[in-house]
Amino acid sequence: MAGTAAEAGRTFLAGVLAKISDPEKRAQVEAVLTDPANTDALVVVGSGALAQSDINKKYNDLDIESTKL
């Protein structure tokens, strides 16, 4: 995943945009997300995406440890 929260947000939302099949709606969402006034929203989404990766790793580590027990 990308290094900064904003980059992670862009990467995550690119995947979301790819799933919107209606071209008009996809363009509307993309316009909102690429507006520089909404950079803070990208940071929030990216922070969540980056944190989820850490949460998944910790959960997997706990699962491995509990299996050993």
DODO-244306 format. One record per atom (N, C-alpha, C): atom name; x, y, z. Coordinates in Angstrom, 2 decimals, always signed. Layout:
> name; c1; c2; c3
> CA; X; Y; Z
...
END
This chain:
> name; c1; c2; c3
> N; +0.85; -1.18; +0.00
> CA; +0.00; +0.00; +0.00
> C; +0.89; +1.24; +0.00
> N; +0.30; +2.35; -0.35
> CA; +1.04; +3.61; -0.48
> C; +1.58; +4.08; +0.87
> N; +2.56; +5.00; +0.82
> CA; +3.26; +5.45; +2.01
> C; +2.49; +6.41; +2.88
> N; +1.95; +7.47; +2.32
> CA; +1.24; +8.45; +3.14
> C; -0.25; +8.13; +3.17
> N; -0.92; +8.72; +4.16
> CA; -2.36; +8.48; +4.27
> C; -3.10; +8.99; +3.04
> N; -2.71; +10.14; +2.53
> CA; -3.38; +10.68; +1.34
> C; -3.18; +9.76; +0.13
> N; -1.96; +9.24; -0.03
> CA; -1.69; +8.30; -1.13
> C; -2.49; +7.02; -0.95
> N; -2.54; +6.53; +0.27
> CA; -3.31; +5.32; +0.56
> C; -4.79; +5.56; +0.28
> N; -5.28; +6.75; +0.61
> CA; -6.67; +7.09; +0.32
> C; -6.94; +7.09; -1.16
> N; -6.03; +7.68; -1.94
> CA; -6.19; +7.69; -3.40
> C; -6.20; +6.27; -3.96
> N; -5.29; +5.44; -3.47
> CA; -5.21; +4.06; -3.94
> C; -6.48; +3.29; -3.60
> N; -6.93; +3.42; -2.37
> CA; -8.13; +2.72; -1.94
> C; -9.34; +3.18; -2.74
> N; -9.48; +4.50; -2.89
> CA; -10.64; +5.02; -3.60
> C; -10.60; +4.73; -5.09
> N; -9.41; +4.56; -5.66
> CA; -9.33; +4.15; -7.06
> C; -9.97; +2.77; -7.23
> N; -9.75; +1.91; -6.25
> CA; -10.38; +0.60; -6.28
> C; -11.89; +0.68; -6.14
> N; -12.35; +1.60; -5.29
> CA; -13.78; +1.81; -5.12
> C; -14.39; +2.34; -6.42
> N; -13.74; +3.33; -7.02
> CA; -14.24; +3.91; -8.28
> C; -14.35; +2.85; -9.37
> N; -13.40; +1.94; -9.39
> CA; -13.41; +0.89; -10.41
> C; -14.64; -0.01; -10.29
> N; -15.24; -0.05; -9.12
> CA; -16.41; -0.90; -8.89
> C; -17.73; -0.20; -9.20
> N; -17.69; +1.10; -9.47
> CA; -18.92; +1.83; -9.80
> C; -19.14; +1.69; -11.30
> N; -20.18; +0.94; -11.67
> CA; -20.38; +0.61; -13.08
> C; -21.00; +1.74; -13.89
> N; -21.80; +2.59; -13.26
> CA; -22.44; +3.69; -13.97
> C; -21.43; +4.81; -14.21
> N; -21.08; +5.07; -15.48
> CA; -20.04; +6.07; -15.77
> C; -20.36; +7.47; -15.24
> N; -21.63; +7.84; -15.27
> CA; -22.01; +9.17; -14.77
> C; -21.81; +9.28; -13.27
> N; -22.23; +8.26; -12.55
> CA; -22.05; +8.27; -11.09
> C; -20.57; +8.18; -10.72
> N; -19.81; +7.35; -11.47
> CA; -18.39; +7.23; -11.21
> C; -17.71; +8.59; -11.40
> N; -18.09; +9.32; -12.43
> CA; -17.52; +10.64; -12.69
> C; -17.87; +11.63; -11.58
> N; -19.09; +11.54; -11.06
> CA; -19.50; +12.42; -9.96
> C; -18.68; +12.14; -8.71
> N; -18.54; +10.89; -8.38
> CA; -17.76; +10.52; -7.19
> C; -16.31; +10.93; -7.37
> N; -15.77; +10.68; -8.55
> CA; -14.38; +11.03; -8.82
> C; -14.16; +12.53; -8.72
> N; -15.12; +13.31; -9.20
> CA; -15.01; +14.77; -9.13
> C; -14.93; +15.25; -7.68
> N; -15.74; +14.64; -6.83
> CA; -15.72; +15.02; -5.41
> C; -14.39; +14.62; -4.77
> N; -13.92; +13.42; -5.08
> CA; -12.73; +12.90; -4.42
> C; -11.43; +13.53; -4.93
> N; -11.45; +14.07; -6.13
> CA; -10.24; +14.68; -6.66
> C; -10.20; +16.19; -6.44
> N; -11.26; +16.74; -5.88
> CA; -11.29; +18.17; -5.57
> C; -10.28; +18.44; -4.44
> N; -9.33; +19.35; -4.67
> CA; -8.32; +19.65; -3.64
> C; -8.93; +20.08; -2.30
> N; -10.14; +20.59; -2.32
> CA; -10.80; +20.98; -1.07
> C; -11.14; +19.76; -0.21
> N; -11.10; +18.58; -0.81
> CA; -11.47; +17.36; -0.08
> C; -10.27; +16.49; +0.27
> N; -9.09; +17.06; +0.28
> CA; -7.88; +16.29; +0.59
> C; -7.96; +15.67; +1.98
> N; -8.56; +16.37; +2.93
> CA; -8.69; +15.82; +4.28
> C; -9.48; +14.52; +4.27
> N; -10.47; +14.43; +3.39
> CA; -11.25; +13.20; +3.29
> C; -10.37; +12.05; +2.82
> N; -9.47; +12.32; +1.87
> CA; -8.55; +11.29; +1.41
> C; -7.64; +10.82; +2.54
> N; -7.20; +11.76; +3.37
> CA; -6.33; +11.41; +4.49
> C; -7.08; +10.50; +5.47
> N; -8.34; +10.81; +5.74
> CA; -9.13; +9.99; +6.67
> C; -9.31; +8.58; +6.11
> N; -9.68; +8.49; +4.83
> CA; -9.86; +7.18; +4.21
> C; -8.54; +6.42; +4.19
> N; -7.47; +7.10; +3.82
> CA; -6.16; +6.45; +3.77
> C; -5.67; +5.99; +5.13
> N; -5.91; +6.80; +6.15
> CA; -5.52; +6.40; +7.51
> C; -6.24; +5.12; +7.91
> N; -7.51; +5.05; +7.57
> CA; -8.28; +3.84; +7.86
> C; -7.75; +2.63; +7.10
> N; -7.41; +2.84; +5.84
> CA; -6.89; +1.74; +5.02
> C; -5.55; +1.26; +5.57
> N; -4.69; +2.19; +5.95
> CA; -3.39; +1.81; +6.52
> C; -3.56; +1.11; +7.86
> N; -4.47; +1.60; +8.68
> CA; -4.69; +1.00; +10.00
> C; -5.27; -0.41; +9.85
> N; -6.14; -0.61; +8.86
> CA; -6.74; -1.93; +8.68
> C; -5.68; -2.98; +8.40
> N; -4.66; -2.61; +7.65
> CA; -3.57; -3.53; +7.37
> C; -2.88; -3.95; +8.67
> N; -2.62; -2.99; +9.54
> CA; -1.99; -3.30; +10.84
> C; -2.90; -4.16; +11.70
> N; -4.19; -3.85; +11.70
> CA; -5.15; -4.62; +12.49
> C; -5.18; -6.07; +11.99
> N; -5.22; -6.24; +10.68
> CA; -5.24; -7.60; +10.12
> C; -4.00; -8.38; +10.51
> N; -2.83; -7.73; +10.45
> CA; -1.59; -8.41; +10.81
> C; -1.61; -8.83; +12.28
> N; -2.04; -7.94; +13.16
> CA; -2.09; -8.27; +14.58
> C; -3.09; -9.39; +14.85
> N; -4.23; -9.36; +14.17
> CA; -5.21; -10.42; +14.34
> C; -4.63; -11.76; +13.88
> N; -3.96; -11.75; +12.74
> CA; -3.34; -12.98; +12.24
> C; -2.28; -13.50; +13.20
> N; -1.48; -12.59; +13.78
> CA; -0.47; -12.99; +14.76
> C; -1.12; -13.64; +15.98
> N; -2.22; -13.05; +16.44
> CA; -2.94; -13.62; +17.59
> C; -3.53; -14.99; +17.24
> N; -4.03; -15.12; +16.03
> CA; -4.59; -16.39; +15.60
> C; -3.52; -17.47; +15.58
> N; -2.34; -17.13; +15.10
> CA; -1.22; -18.08; +15.08
> C; -0.83; -18.48; +16.50
> N; -0.76; -17.49; +17.38
> CA; -0.41; -17.79; +18.78
> C; -1.44; -18.67; +19.45
> N; -2.71; -18.42; +19.19
> CA; -3.74; -19.24; +19.83
> C; -3.74; -20.66; +19.27
> N; -3.34; -20.81; +18.02
> CA; -3.24; -22.14; +17.44
> C; -2.12; -22.93; +18.11
> N; -1.04; -22.24; +18.44
> CA; +0.09; -22.90; +19.12
> C; -0.31; -23.41; +20.51
> N; -1.24; -22.70; +21.14
> CA; -1.66; -23.11; +22.48
> C; -2.51; -24.36; +22.38
END
